[in-house]
Amino acid sequence: MLTRETILADIARILAVEPDELDPAASLVDQGLDSVRLMALVEQWRSAGVDVDFVDLASSADLEQWVALLQAQ
């Protein structure tokens, strides 16, 4: 299971920002996430043993939704 801190750190790293710069209520697309970066995160998390789907994350565009989805895995 991924922790909230790990999820934030991974997203921040892929967006080249600090975790505290992420706005949990704003769309990750508006914060710079594109499909290539999203796929990189999906592959990273799958490699860590998380059963995550690209489409599920793409349809849930904000950070809090992602945390809930990923922690439910």
C-alpha positions in Angstrom: 0.0 0.0 0.0 1.2 3.5 -0.8 1.1 6.1 1.9 -0.2 9.6 1.2 3.3 11.0 1.6 4.7 8.6 -0.9 2.0 9.4 -3.4 2.6 13.1 -3.0 6.4 12.7 -3.3 6.1 10.6 -6.4 3.7 13.1 -8.1 5.8 16.1 -7.0 9.0 14.4 -8.4 7.4 13.7 -11.8 6.2 17.3 -12.0 9.5 18.7 -10.8 8.0 20.5 -7.8 8.1 20.2 -4.0 5.3 18.1 -2.4 4.0 21.2 -0.5 3.6 23.0 -3.8 0.9 20.6 -4.9 -2.7 21.8 -4.5 -4.7 18.9 -3.3 -8.0 20.4 -4.6 -6.8 21.4 -8.0 -6.7 19.2 -11.1 -3.4 17.4 -11.5 -3.7 18.2 -15.2 -3.8 21.9 -14.4 -0.7 21.4 -12.3 1.2 20.0 -15.3 0.4 16.3 -15.3 0.1 14.9 -18.8 -0.6 11.4 -20.1 3.1 10.5 -20.5 3.9 11.5 -16.8 0.7 9.7 -15.7 1.8 6.5 -17.4 5.2 6.8 -15.8 3.6 7.0 -12.4 1.3 4.0 -13.2 4.3 1.9 -14.2 6.2 2.9 -11.1 3.3 2.0 -8.8 2.6 -1.2 -10.6 6.3 -2.1 -10.1 5.8 -1.5 -6.4 2.9 -4.0 -6.4 0.0 -1.6 -6.6 -2.9 -2.7 -8.8 -3.6 0.6 -10.5 -5.2 1.4 -13.8 -4.3 4.3 -16.1 -8.0 5.0 -16.9 -9.0 5.1 -13.2 -6.4 7.7 -12.5 -7.0 9.7 -15.6 -10.7 9.9 -14.8 -10.0 11.1 -11.2 -8.1 14.3 -11.8 -7.4 15.6 -8.3 -4.9 14.6 -5.7 -7.3 13.6 -3.0 -9.2 11.3 -5.3 -5.9 9.6 -6.3 -4.9 9.2 -2.7 -8.2 7.5 -1.9 -8.1 5.3 -4.9 -4.5 4.2 -4.4 -4.8 3.6 -0.7 -7.8 1.4 -1.4 -5.6 -1.0 -3.4 
